[in-house]
Amino acid sequence: MIIGIDLGTTNSLVAVLRSSEVEVIPNALGEQLTPSVVGFDDEGQIIVGRIAMERLITHPDKTTASFKRLMGTSRTIQVGKKQFRPEELSALVLRALKADAEAYLGETVTEAIITVPAYFNDTQRKATKIAGELAGLKVERLLNEPTAAALAYGLHKRTEQRYLIFDLGGGTFDISIVEYFDDILEVHASAGDNHLGGNDFTEAIQHWLLKQLVAAKVTSKEAIPAPLRERAWKKAEEAKLQLTKQNNAKIDLVWNEQRYPFTLTETEFETIAEPLLARITNPVRMALRDAKLRVSDLNEIVLVGGATRMPVIRKMVTKLFQRFPAMDIDPDRVVAVGAAIQAALKEKSAVLNDVVMTDVCPYTLGMEISERQGVGYKEGFYLPIIERNSFIPVSRIKSVSTLQDNQQVIVVNVYQGESPLVKDNVFLGSLTVEVPKAPAGEAIDVRFTYDVNGLLEVEVTIVSNQKKSAITIEKNPGVLSAEEIKQRLHELERLKIHPRDQEKNKNLVHRAQRLYQELLGDERQYVGQVLAEFMSVLEKQDDRLIREARTQFEEVLNRFDSAERF
């Protein structure tokens, strides 16, 4: 069984196509969205999703989120007493999604199509595949999120048209221009920002809220306590959600036994968000320029990603493209739906017609060269070989030559990026090639071949004797080696994973503990009382009593949870 997974910065989903219908698979709590949050509970077991998210406020030292933004780096993240790499944390999320799928489908899941931002570079893509491997999944194909959205909208079933996929998720922003014709779904261009998403809008509100608290003498600008920052973040996220439904957000923050109410208007939010909105326009222009299209050449604008629910984004998109965008499918689920369709295409499902999908290389790939500077040469310059937004698979060749008489070797340093200087691009690998002794100017052909799986082959040919040397770029800075993957897999398998069948109960306990911290007076006392009663029922280990108590307990929490009260 192949499943489709949307591995998101904020939330992740898993879906499958069965009997011509895509089913988004619920997790153990019955929810389709699983927060991309990982932590340890008080017993030292790994918790993932809603349970972990509830503990972000109460136990920030044992919980972490937004690690997708660090994929492809060698950074480590402290969670409790352990250090994790970003792909290990992503693997724990993927493992939870795999378990949910197996429980729902009643069969073993061995393979997945995992979506990635179109603007993810080669290193980030390899890290994502490694995360899948660490989770026990075979990942032969990564699917660009905008391409997944195009499949979800059935663009492969329509007449010849061009679409712009506007994908603003929790942590990344992508633009892709897609055209469908003659059973071919072709991506013309992609652009984006790997560090722009809904979380940045939450952070902007958080900064605004902390400024209000500083002005009210609640804290000092120089020494804001970490727990207050965490609480301000949660209130900022709630305020952002409120502003998707109404013109102002009521914020009720409790700190040191005091309640501090604030109101954030839609107009104030638009002002706060201006710097972020400005960052959206450049990738849009870049994608249109690379595709050699004008706004008027587009038939439809499709919104993808939970952050596109914000009225400030929809208003901006409408103004930018002079038309209302398509919002037919839930933007949180559209990528997972597309991933499930691609999984079915891979399995050659009978319910889908064959669709040829083409994609593009999101970054320019090239090599380091030296350029003449006065009487000599200076190294460090970039020679693009495969330009960004070239259709893949793609193979391109460029000719270079030796610089010195009787030069014996050349070193081909391979980079990825858009800067004219290699120091500002991403180093991918190096190939050293022997050359025959000859006068300067010995001709050398360098061919780059890039495939749909993100593998880059570099082939160097000495023209005079046709001797060839080649390297496949698989190992990148920040990407685990095969031996390291084996070791990390062993370490992850030793971790105790919180039992899936206990998640509903644990989630309510952690939610009540978080509410107890946020509330005051009689409300706090009442939540503490019902929490103690529920804990008492859990100790009886009677499934029937636990189910009844859980229903009543959840109703109480829904009444008091601030996200439900506005």
C-alpha positions in Angstrom: 0.0 0.0 0.0 1.3 3.5 -1.0 0.0 6.4 1.0 0.3 10.2 0.3 1.8 12.4 3.1 1.8 16.1 3.4 4.7 16.7 5.9 4.0 20.2 7.0 5.7 22.8 9.2 2.6 23.3 11.3 0.4 20.3 10.6 0.9 17.0 8.7 -1.7 14.8 7.0 -1.9 11.3 5.4 -4.3 10.3 2.7 -5.1 7.4 0.4 -7.2 6.9 -2.8 -9.7 4.0 -2.5 -12.6 3.3 -4.8 -12.1 6.4 -6.8 -12.3 8.6 -3.6 -9.5 10.2 -1.7 -9.8 9.6 2.1 -7.9 11.8 4.5 -7.0 9.4 7.3 -7.9 10.5 10.9 -5.4 10.1 13.7 -6.0 8.4 17.0 -7.9 11.5 18.2 -10.2 11.4 15.1 -8.6 14.5 13.7 -7.3 14.8 10.1 -4.6 17.3 11.0 -1.7 16.1 13.1 0.4 19.0 14.5 4.0 18.6 13.5 5.1 18.8 17.2 7.3 16.2 19.0 8.1 15.9 22.7 8.5 13.7 25.8 5.8 13.1 28.3 6.5 12.8 32.1 7.2 9.1 31.7 9.9 9.7 29.1 7.8 8.4 26.2 7.8 10.1 22.8 4.6 12.0 22.1 3.6 13.4 18.7 0.8 15.7 17.5 -1.9 17.3 19.5 -0.7 15.9 22.8 2.8 17.4 22.2 1.3 20.7 21.1 -0.6 21.0 24.4 2.7 20.7 26.2 4.5 23.4 24.2 3.2 26.0 26.7 3.5 23.9 29.9 6.8 22.0 29.0 8.7 24.0 26.4 12.0 22.3 27.3 10.5 18.9 26.5 8.7 19.8 23.3 9.6 21.2 19.9 7.9 22.4 16.7 8.7 24.1 13.3 11.7 21.8 12.8 10.9 21.4 9.1 12.5 24.8 8.5 15.8 23.2 9.6 15.6 20.3 7.2 18.9 19.8 5.3 21.0 21.5 7.9 23.3 19.9 10.5 21.6 21.7 13.3 20.5 19.7 16.3 17.5 20.4 18.6 17.4 19.8 22.3 14.3 18.0 23.4 14.4 17.1 27.1 17.8 15.5 27.7 18.2 14.3 24.1 19.5 15.9 20.9 17.7 15.4 17.6 18.4 16.3 14.0 15.5 17.8 12.0 15.0 14.7 9.9 14.8 12.5 13.1 12.0 14.7 14.4 10.3 14.6 11.0 10.7 10.8 11.1 8.8 10.6 14.4 5.9 12.6 12.8 6.0 10.3 9.8 6.0 7.2 12.0 2.9 8.5 13.8 1.2 9.1 10.4 2.2 5.6 9.2 0.7 4.0 12.4 -2.5 6.0 11.9 -2.8 4.8 8.3 -2.2 1.2 9.2 -4.8 1.3 12.0 -7.3 2.9 9.6 -6.6 0.7 6.6 -6.1 -2.5 8.5 -2.9 -3.4 6.5 0.8 -2.7 6.5 2.0 0.5 4.9 5.5 0.2 3.3 5.8 3.1 0.9 4.8 6.8 0.7 4.7 9.8 -1.6 5.9 12.7 0.5 5.3 16.3 -0.5 7.9 19.0 -0.2 7.9 22.8 -0.9 8.7 23.4 -4.6 11.5 25.6 -3.5 13.2 23.0 -1.3 16.8 22.6 -2.4 18.6 19.4 -3.1 19.9 19.0 0.5 16.4 19.6 2.0 14.9 17.0 -0.4 17.4 14.4 0.5 16.9 15.0 4.2 13.1 14.5 3.7 13.7 11.2 2.0 16.0 10.1 4.9 13.2 11.1 7.3 10.9 8.7 5.5 13.5 5.9 5.7 14.0 6.5 9.4 10.2 6.1 9.8 10.2 2.8 8.0 8.9 4.0 4.7 10.2 3.6 1.2 10.2 7.0 -0.5 10.9 6.7 -4.2 9.3 10.0 -5.1 9.0 13.4 -3.5 6.2 15.5 -4.9 6.3 19.3 -5.0 3.4 20.7 -3.0 2.0 23.0 -5.7 2.0 20.0 -8.1 0.1 18.0 -5.6 -2.4 20.8 -5.3 -2.8 20.8 -9.1 -3.7 17.1 -9.0 -6.1 17.6 -6.1 -8.0 20.3 -8.1 -8.2 17.9 -11.0 -6.3 20.2 -13.3 -5.2 17.1 -15.2 -8.8 16.4 -16.1 -9.6 19.9 -17.6 -9.0 21.4 -21.0 -5.8 23.2 -21.8 -5.3 25.9 -19.3 -2.6 27.6 -17.2 -2.8 27.9 -13.4 -0.8 29.6 -10.7 -0.6 27.7 -7.5 -0.2 30.1 -4.5 0.9 27.9 -1.6 1.4 29.6 1.8 1.8 27.0 4.6 2.9 27.2 8.1 6.6 27.7 7.3 7.1 27.9 3.6 5.8 29.9 0.6 5.7 28.5 -3.0 4.6 29.8 -6.3 4.2 27.4 -9.2 2.8 28.0 -12.7 1.3 24.8 -14.1 -0.2 24.1 -17.5 -2.3 21.1 -18.6 -2.4 19.9 -22.2 -2.7 16.6 -24.1 -2.6 14.5 -20.8 0.5 16.3 -19.7 0.6 18.3 -16.5 3.6 20.6 -16.9 5.2 22.8 -14.3 6.5 25.9 -16.1 8.2 27.7 -13.2 8.5 27.6 -9.4 9.7 30.2 -6.9 9.3 30.9 -3.3 10.7 31.5 0.2 11.6 28.7 2.5 11.4 31.0 5.5 8.0 32.6 5.1 4.7 31.1 6.3 1.8 31.4 8.7 4.2 31.0 11.6 5.8 34.3 10.7 2.4 36.1 10.9 1.9 34.5 14.3 5.3 35.7 15.3 4.4 39.3 14.2 1.3 39.2 16.4 3.4 37.8 19.3 5.9 40.7 19.0 3.0 43.2 19.0 1.5 41.5 22.1 4.8 41.5 23.9 5.2 45.2 23.1 1.8 45.8 24.7 2.9 43.9 27.8 6.1 45.9 28.0 4.1 49.1 27.7 1.8 47.9 30.5 4.9 47.3 32.7 4.1 43.6 32.9 7.7 42.8 31.9 10.8 44.5 30.6 11.9 44.5 27.0 15.3 43.2 28.0 14.2 40.3 30.2 11.0 38.7 28.9 10.6 35.3 30.6 10.6 32.3 28.2 7.2 31.0 29.6 5.6 34.4 28.9 7.0 34.3 25.3 5.4 30.8 24.9 2.1 32.0 26.3 2.2 35.1 24.0 2.8 32.8 21.0 -0.3 30.7 21.8 -2.4 33.8 22.2 -1.0 35.2 19.0 -2.0 32.0 17.1 -5.5 32.2 18.6 -5.8 35.8 17.6 -4.7 35.0 14.0 -7.4 32.3 13.8 -10.0 34.8 15.2 -9.1 37.3 12.5 -10.0 34.7 9.8 -13.6 34.9 11.0 -14.1 38.4 12.3 -12.7 42.0 12.2 -11.0 42.0 15.5 -9.4 39.5 17.9 -9.9 39.5 21.7 -6.8 38.4 23.5 -7.0 37.4 27.2 -3.6 36.6 28.6 -3.0 35.5 32.2 0.4 36.1 33.8 1.4 36.0 37.5 -2.2 35.6 38.6 -3.3 38.7 36.6 -5.5 38.9 33.5 -4.5 41.2 30.7 -7.1 41.8 28.0 -6.1 43.3 24.5 -7.9 43.8 21.2 -6.1 43.5 17.8 -8.1 44.9 14.9 -7.9 43.7 11.3 -6.4 47.1 10.3 -3.7 46.8 12.9 -2.9 43.3 11.8 -2.5 44.4 8.2 0.0 47.1 9.4 1.9 44.5 11.4 2.0 42.1 8.4 3.2 44.6 5.8 6.8 43.5 5.8 5.7 39.9 5.3 3.3 40.7 2.5 6.1 42.6 0.7 8.1 39.4 0.7 5.4 37.6 -1.2 5.4 39.7 -4.3 9.0 39.0 -5.5 8.7 35.2 -5.9 5.4 35.9 -7.9 7.2 38.2 -10.3 10.2 35.8 -10.6 7.9 32.8 -11.5 6.0 34.8 -14.1 9.2 36.1 -15.6 10.8 32.6 -15.7 7.6 31.2 -17.3 7.6 34.1 -19.8 3.9 34.8 -18.9 1.8 37.8 -17.8 -0.9 37.7 -15.2 -3.5 37.9 -18.0 -2.1 34.6 -19.4 -3.3 32.7 -16.3 -6.7 31.1 -16.3 -7.0 30.6 -12.6 -5.2 31.3 -9.2 -5.4 28.4 -6.8 -4.9 29.0 -3.0 -3.1 26.2 -1.0 -1.9 26.1 2.6 -3.7 26.9 5.8 -2.2 30.4 6.0 -4.2 31.4 2.9 -7.3 31.4 5.1 -6.2 34.8 6.4 -8.3 37.6 4.9 -5.2 39.7 4.6 -3.7 37.1 2.2 -6.9 36.6 0.2 -7.3 40.4 -0.2 -3.7 40.7 -1.3 -4.0 37.9 -3.9 -7.2 39.3 -5.3 -5.5 42.7 -5.7 -2.3 41.3 -7.1 -3.9 39.2 -9.8 -7.1 41.3 -10.3 -9.4 38.3 -9.8 -10.8 36.2 -7.0 -8.7 33.0 -6.4 -10.1 29.4 -6.3 -10.7 28.1 -2.8 -12.9 25.1 -3.5 -10.9 22.6 -1.5 -9.9 23.0 2.1 -6.4 24.6 1.8 -5.1 22.5 4.8 -6.0 19.2 3.0 -5.4 19.9 -0.7 -1.7 18.9 -0.7 -2.4 15.5 1.0 -5.2 14.9 -1.4 -2.9 15.5 -4.3 -0.2 13.2 -2.7 -2.8 10.4 -2.5 -3.7 10.8 -6.2 0.0 10.7 -7.1 0.4 7.5 -5.0 -2.5 6.0 -6.9 -0.9 7.0 -10.2 2.3 5.3 -9.1 0.3 2.2 -8.3 -1.4 2.5 -11.7 -4.8 2.7 -10.2 -7.5 1.8 -12.6 -9.7 4.7 -11.5 -7.2 7.2 -12.9 -6.2 7.9 -16.5 -2.5 8.0 -17.2 -1.2 11.5 -16.7 2.3 12.5 -17.6 3.7 14.9 -15.1 6.6 17.1 -15.7 8.4 19.1 -13.1 11.2 21.6 -13.0 14.5 22.0 -11.2 13.8 24.7 -8.6 17.4 26.0 -8.4 20.2 26.7 -10.8 23.0 24.1 -10.8 26.5 24.9 -11.8 30.2 24.8 -11.1 33.0 27.1 -9.9 35.2 28.8 -12.5 38.0 31.3 -12.5 37.7 34.6 -14.5 40.4 36.8 -15.8 41.2 39.8 -13.5 43.9 42.0 -15.0 46.9 39.9 -15.9 45.8 36.9 -13.9 42.8 34.8 -12.9 40.6 34.9 -9.9 38.6 31.9 -8.7 35.2 31.8 -6.9 32.9 32.6 -9.9 29.7 30.6 -10.7 29.0 29.1 -14.1 25.3 28.0 -14.4 24.9 24.8 -16.3 21.3 23.8 -15.6 19.2 27.0 -15.1 16.4 27.1 -12.6 13.0 26.1 -13.8 14.4 23.8 -16.5 12.1 20.8 -17.1 13.3 17.6 -15.5 14.8 15.1 -16.2 17.3 17.5 -17.9 20.9 17.2 -19.2 23.0 20.2 -20.1 26.7 20.6 -21.1 29.1 23.5 -20.9 32.7 23.7 -22.1 35.6 25.0 -20.0 39.3 24.9 -20.4 42.6 24.6 -18.5 44.3 27.8 -17.3 47.9 26.8 -17.2 50.4 25.1 -19.4 51.0 21.4 -18.5 48.1 21.5 -16.0 47.7 18.0 -14.6 44.3 18.1 -12.8 41.1 20.1 -12.7 38.7 20.3 -9.7 35.0 20.6 -10.6 33.3 22.1 -7.6 29.5 21.8 -7.9 27.1 24.4 -6.5 23.4 25.2 -6.3 22.0 28.7 -6.2 21.5 32.0 -8.0 24.4 34.1 -6.9 27.3 35.0 -9.4 29.8 34.1 -6.6 30.0 30.5 -5.3 30.5 31.6 -1.7 26.9 32.7 -1.7 25.6 29.4 -3.1 25.2 25.9 -1.7 28.2 23.5 -2.2 27.0 20.1 -3.3 30.2 18.1 -4.1 33.5 18.0 -5.9 35.2 15.9 -8.6 38.9 15.8 -9.3 39.9 14.8 -12.8 43.4 14.2 -14.3 44.1 16.0 -17.6 47.0 15.3 -20.1 49.9 17.7 -20.1 49.2 20.3 -22.8 49.3 24.0 -23.4 46.7 26.1 -21.5 43.3 26.0 -23.1 42.8 22.2 -23.1 39.1 21.8 -23.8 36.9 20.0 -21.2 33.2 19.3 -21.5 31.1 19.3 -18.2 27.7 17.7 -18.4 25.1 17.9 -15.6 22.2 15.5 -15.6 19.4 16.0 -13.0 16.5 13.5 -12.6 13.0 13.5 -11.0 14.4 12.1 -7.7 16.7 15.0 -7.2 19.9 13.1 -8.2 22.6 15.1 -10.0 25.2 13.3 -12.1 28.3 15.3 -13.1 30.2 13.9 -16.1 33.6 15.5 -17.2 35.0 14.6 -20.6 38.5 15.5 -21.8 37.9 16.4 -25.4 41.3 15.5 -26.7 41.2 11.8 -25.6 37.5 11.4 -24.8 38.3 10.2 -21.3 35.3 10.5 -19.0 35.0 10.8 -15.2 31.7 11.1 -13.3 30.2 11.5 -9.9 26.6 11.3 -8.6 25.9 13.9 -6.0 24.1 12.1 -3.2 26.0 13.3 -0.2 25.5 16.9 0.8 26.6 19.0 3.8 24.0 18.4 6.4 22.7 15.1 5.0 23.3 11.9 6.9 25.5 9.1 5.4 24.2 5.5 5.0 26.1 4.5 8.1 24.8 7.5 10.1 21.2 6.6 8.9 21.7 3.1 10.2 22.9 4.4 13.6 20.1 6.9 13.9 17.5 4.3 13.0 18.8 2.1 15.8 18.6 5.0 18.3 15.1 5.9 17.2 13.9 2.3 17.5 15.1 2.3 21.1 12.8 5.3 22.1 9.6 4.5 23.8 6.7 5.7 21.7 3.6 6.7 23.5 0.8 4.1 23.0 -1.6 5.2 20.3 -4.7 3.8 22.0 -4.1 6.1 25.0 -3.7 9.3 23.1 -7.3 10.6 23.6 -7.0 10.4 27.3 -3.5 11.8 27.5 -4.4 14.7 25.2 -7.3 15.7 27.4 -5.1 15.6 30.5 -2.4 17.8 28.9 -5.1 20.1 27.6 -6.6 20.5 31.1 -3.1 21.2 32.6 -2.5 23.9 30.0 -6.0 25.4 30.7 -5.3 25.4 34.5 -2.3 27.6 33.9 -4.2 30.0 31.7 -7.3 30.4 33.9 -7.9 32.2 37.2 -10.2 32.0 40.2 -13.3 29.8 40.1 -12.6 28.7 36.5 -9.2 27.4 37.4 -10.5 25.7 40.5 -13.3 24.0 38.5 -10.9 22.7 35.8 -8.5 21.4 38.5 -11.4 19.6 40.1 -12.7 17.9 36.9 -9.1 17.0 36.0 -8.6 15.2 39.3 -11.9 13.4 38.8 -10.9 12.2 35.3 -7.4 11.1 36.5 -9.2 9.0 39.2 -11.4 7.3 36.6 -8.3 6.5 34.5 -6.7 4.7 37.4 -9.7 2.3 37.5 -8.7 1.0 34.0 -12.3 0.4 33.1 -12.8 1.2 29.4 -16.5 1.8 29.7 -16.2 4.2 32.6 -13.2 5.9 30.9 -15.2 6.5 27.6 -18.1 8.0 29.6 -15.9 10.2 31.7 -13.9 11.3 28.6 -17.0 12.6 26.8 -18.0 14.7 29.8 -14.5 15.9 30.5 -14.1 17.0 26.9 -17.3 19.0 27.0 -16.1 20.9 30.1 -12.7 21.7 28.4 -14.5 22.9 25.3 -16.4 25.4 27.4 -13.3 26.8 29.0 -10.8 26.6 26.2 -10.1 30.2 25.0 -10.0 29.1 21.4 -13.6 28.0 21.7 -14.9 31.0 23.7 -14.5 33.8 21.1 
